[in-house]
Amino acid sequence: MSLKLLITALLTILCSPLYASSSCALHIASFNIHYIVPSDSDETWDTRKHAVSRILNEMDADIVAFQEAETFDGGDYSPRNLQLDWIHASTTGYQNAAIGNPAAFPITQPIIYKANKFDLLDQGFFFFSDTPDRIYSSQWNGGYPYFASWARFRSHCSNHQFFLFNVHNDYKSRSNRLKSSTLIVERIKDLVREPIPVIVLGDFNVPSGFQEVRLFEEIGLKVIPPEGSTNRIFGLDLLPAIDHILISSAFRPMSEIKVWRNQYDGVYPSDHYPISIQLNLAPPS
């Protein structure tokens, strides 16, 4: 579907009486679940996986966007996704979005959603590179291929549609991060300005005051700041939040962002803490 046709269709929905209903809460979460690396000696997947399922069940979010849901086996990609397999084995009611055959669609930034609350209408991805639509393309400096996955949903409760973009940005190169944020903004700005409901969330690898995040504010997205650190370095909360949730003007926050710093039997689910928030769609102004 062309962008113009998509915008026309969604504007029709925005103007409908169903859209104006503000009674349908949406609980969304972002969770960098941490790669599975065979050489890891600490916090291995077998050690962490029970904590992962416990925190997901306790959080009970409607939609969860994951970063680093990857098992490193060598090569461009692995056909295995041990984290996602475990998540579905130890939770109920979720289906996958933003995932496909790994030869054609990356499987490492899945979005899970409650199938009794939403329909998945569309999905996609783009890599942070000069050739964003080429899968597994390296970044501008030849670095590791980071990317954004996305999904478009329809709520069963209100019938409204919205986009969710799941971001994982480079932790090493600020130049790459700035170019990545610029690319994402170029991809979503027409949706935001119409306005069509948009959520951007994930691991930005930078605090909210930096230009990499301010670029999103310049097109009208609002950053909902978490309180305190969202990841651990050397086992300590040393940095400001680097995982963020940004929303377009169509959304109204119904809560502060919750940072889930839980550990279970002394084990953290990941080196990042999941973050979540309750949202509602504001009536059109």
C-alpha positions in Angstrom: 0.0 0.0 0.0 1.3 3.5 -0.9 2.0 5.9 1.9 -0.7 8.3 0.6 -3.4 5.6 0.5 -2.3 4.4 4.0 -2.6 7.9 5.4 -6.0 8.5 3.8 -7.3 5.2 5.2 -6.0 6.0 8.7 -7.3 9.5 8.7 -10.8 8.1 8.0 -10.4 6.0 11.2 -9.1 9.0 13.2 -12.3 11.0 12.3 -14.7 8.2 13.2 -16.7 8.1 16.5 -15.0 4.9 17.5 -11.6 6.6 17.5 -12.8 9.2 20.0 -13.4 6.6 22.7 -10.8 7.1 25.4 -11.7 4.1 27.5 -9.3 1.6 26.1 -6.0 1.5 27.9 -2.9 0.2 26.2 0.0 -1.2 28.3 3.2 -1.2 26.2 6.7 -2.3 27.2 10.2 -2.3 25.8 12.7 -5.0 26.9 16.3 -5.4 25.8 16.5 -9.1 26.7 20.3 -9.5 26.1 21.9 -11.6 23.4 22.7 -15.3 23.8 26.4 -15.6 23.3 27.9 -19.1 23.7 31.0 -17.7 25.3 29.1 -16.0 28.1 30.2 -17.3 31.5 28.0 -15.0 33.6 24.2 -14.5 33.4 23.8 -17.3 30.8 20.4 -17.8 29.2 19.8 -20.9 31.2 20.4 -18.9 34.3 18.2 -15.9 33.2 15.3 -17.5 31.3 13.1 -18.2 34.4 13.5 -14.6 35.5 12.5 -13.5 32.0 9.3 -15.4 32.1 8.5 -14.3 35.6 8.9 -10.6 34.9 6.9 -10.9 31.7 4.0 -12.6 33.5 4.2 -10.1 36.3 4.3 -7.1 33.9 1.5 -8.5 31.8 1.9 -5.9 29.1 -0.4 -5.9 26.1 2.5 -5.3 23.7 6.2 -6.0 24.3 8.9 -4.9 21.9 12.2 -6.8 22.4 15.7 -5.9 21.4 18.7 -8.4 21.3 16.4 -11.4 21.0 19.2 -13.2 19.2 21.2 -16.4 19.5 24.7 -15.9 18.0 25.6 -18.9 15.9 27.9 -17.2 13.4 27.0 -15.8 10.0 24.6 -13.1 9.2 21.7 -14.6 11.1 20.7 -17.7 13.1 17.4 -19.5 12.3 17.1 -20.1 16.1 15.5 -17.7 18.5 15.8 -19.4 21.9 14.5 -16.3 23.8 11.3 -16.1 21.7 10.7 -19.8 21.9 11.0 -19.7 25.7 8.7 -16.6 26.0 5.9 -18.4 24.2 6.4 -21.6 26.1 6.2 -19.7 29.5 3.6 -17.1 28.8 0.1 -17.3 27.3 -2.0 -15.2 24.9 0.8 -13.6 22.8 1.4 -13.7 19.1 4.4 -12.5 17.1 4.7 -9.3 15.0 7.7 -7.9 13.2 9.2 -11.3 12.5 9.4 -13.7 9.5 11.7 -16.0 7.7 15.2 -14.9 8.9 16.5 -15.1 5.3 14.1 -12.3 4.4 12.9 -10.7 7.7 15.1 -10.3 10.8 13.8 -12.2 13.8 15.9 -10.5 16.5 13.6 -7.5 17.3 10.2 -9.2 17.6 7.1 -7.5 19.0 4.7 -9.7 20.9 1.0 -8.7 21.4 -2.1 -10.0 23.0 -4.1 -11.5 20.2 -7.4 -11.1 22.1 -6.8 -7.3 22.1 -5.3 -6.4 18.8 -5.1 -7.4 15.1 -1.8 -7.2 13.3 -2.3 -5.3 10.1 1.2 -4.8 8.7 4.8 -5.2 9.7 8.3 -4.3 8.4 11.8 -3.3 9.2 14.6 -1.1 7.9 18.3 -1.2 8.7 20.4 1.8 9.8 22.5 2.1 6.6 22.8 3.7 3.2 20.6 0.8 2.0 18.0 0.5 4.7 15.7 -1.9 2.9 18.5 -4.4 2.3 18.4 -6.9 5.1 21.5 -7.2 7.4 23.1 -4.2 5.7 26.0 -2.8 7.8 26.0 0.7 9.2 27.6 3.7 7.6 30.9 3.0 9.2 30.7 -0.8 8.4 29.6 -1.6 11.9 27.2 -4.1 13.3 23.8 -4.1 11.5 21.4 -2.3 13.8 17.8 -1.7 12.7 14.2 -0.8 13.5 11.3 -3.2 13.3 7.7 -2.0 13.2 4.1 -3.2 13.3 0.7 -1.6 12.6 -2.1 -2.8 14.9 -5.8 -2.3 15.3 -7.4 -2.3 18.8 -10.4 -4.6 19.3 -11.6 -2.3 22.0 -11.7 1.1 20.2 -11.1 0.0 16.5 -8.3 2.6 16.3 -5.0 1.8 14.4 -1.5 2.8 15.5 2.1 2.2 14.5 4.8 0.9 16.9 8.5 1.3 15.9 11.0 -0.8 17.8 14.5 0.7 17.8 17.9 -0.6 18.8 20.7 1.9 18.2 24.5 1.6 18.1 26.2 1.7 21.5 29.6 2.6 20.1 29.4 5.3 17.4 27.6 8.6 18.0 27.8 9.3 14.3 25.9 6.1 13.6 23.3 6.9 16.2 22.7 10.4 14.8 22.3 9.0 11.3 20.0 6.3 12.5 17.7 8.7 14.4 17.7 10.9 11.3 16.7 7.9 9.1 13.9 6.9 11.5 12.6 10.5 11.6 12.5 10.6 7.8 10.6 7.3 7.7 7.9 8.3 10.3 7.5 12.1 10.1 4.6 12.0 7.6 2.7 9.7 9.9 3.3 11.9 12.9 2.3 15.1 11.2 -1.0 13.9 9.8 -1.3 12.9 12.7 -1.5 9.2 12.9 -0.9 7.5 16.3 2.8 6.5 16.5 4.9 5.0 19.3 8.7 4.8 19.1 10.4 2.8 21.8 13.5 0.7 22.4 17.2 0.9 23.4 18.5 4.2 22.1 21.8 3.8 23.9 21.8 7.4 24.9 20.0 9.6 27.5 17.0 11.6 26.5 18.6 15.0 26.4 20.9 14.1 23.6 20.4 15.1 20.0 19.8 11.4 19.0 16.5 11.6 21.0 15.7 15.4 20.5 15.4 14.8 16.7 12.2 12.9 17.5 10.9 15.7 19.6 11.4 18.1 16.7 8.8 16.3 14.7 6.3 16.3 17.5 6.9 13.1 19.5 7.0 13.3 23.3 9.6 11.6 25.4 8.2 10.0 28.5 11.3 10.0 30.8 11.9 6.9 33.0 13.2 7.7 36.5 16.8 6.4 37.1 18.9 4.0 35.1 17.4 1.4 32.7 20.5 -0.8 32.4 23.3 -2.1 34.6 27.0 -1.7 33.9 29.4 -3.9 36.0 26.2 -4.8 38.0 25.5 -1.1 38.9 23.0 1.5 37.9 25.6 4.0 36.6 23.9 5.8 33.7 20.7 7.8 33.2 18.0 6.0 31.3 19.0 4.9 27.7 15.8 2.9 27.0 12.9 5.2 26.0 9.3 5.4 25.0 8.1 8.2 22.7 4.6 8.9 21.7 2.7 11.1 19.2 0.1 13.7 20.3 -2.7 11.1 19.7 -1.6 9.3 22.9 -2.2 10.4 26.5 0.0 8.9 29.2 -2.1 7.3 32.0 0.9 6.5 34.2 4.6 7.2 34.6 7.0 4.8 33.0 7.7 1.9 35.3 11.2 0.6 35.3 11.1 -3.1 36.3 14.2 -3.6 38.4 13.1 -7.0 39.7 15.4 -9.9 40.4 14.2 -13.4 41.1 16.2 -15.6 43.4 19.0 -13.2 43.0 19.0 -13.3 39.2 18.2 -10.3 36.9 16.4 -11.2 33.6 18.8 -9.1 31.6 21.4 -6.3 31.8 18.6 -4.0 30.9 15.4 -3.4 32.9 12.1 -3.6 31.0 10.2 -0.4 30.9 6.4 0.0 30.5 3.7 2.6 30.5 -0.1 2.7 30.3 -1.4 4.8 27.4 -4.7 5.9 26.0 -5.7 7.6 22.8 -6.7 11.2 23.3 -9.9 12.3 21.4 -9.0 14.3 18.3 -8.6 18.0 18.9 
